Amino acid sequence: MPMRLDEILRKIRKELNISQEQFARDLNVSFTTLNRWENSRTTPSRLAKMRIIDYCNEKGISKEIIAALEQA
């Protein structure tokens, strides 16, 4: 079963050991936006999702998480 986007975002933060605030800053989105994504209230646009994937590649996030993100 594919991972949900909210789970993926939490795993990325856990792997990097960063707060929602820091993750939001790194992605150049507001804390509120990131919080809504992590609580499944909204979903990122295609462009935002591509930015998250690029960020994960830059930070060396595990390939498993990046693959799940591409599927989500």
JOQUI-V261028 format. One record per helix or strand of 2 or more residues. SS is the DSSP state (H for helix, E for strand). FROM is the first residue (numbers start at 1). TO is the last residue. If there is no record, write none. Layout:
ss & from & to
SS & FROM & TO
SS & FROM & TO
This chain:
ss & from & to
H & 5 & 16
H & 20 & 27
H & 31 & 38
H & 46 & 59
H & 63 & 71
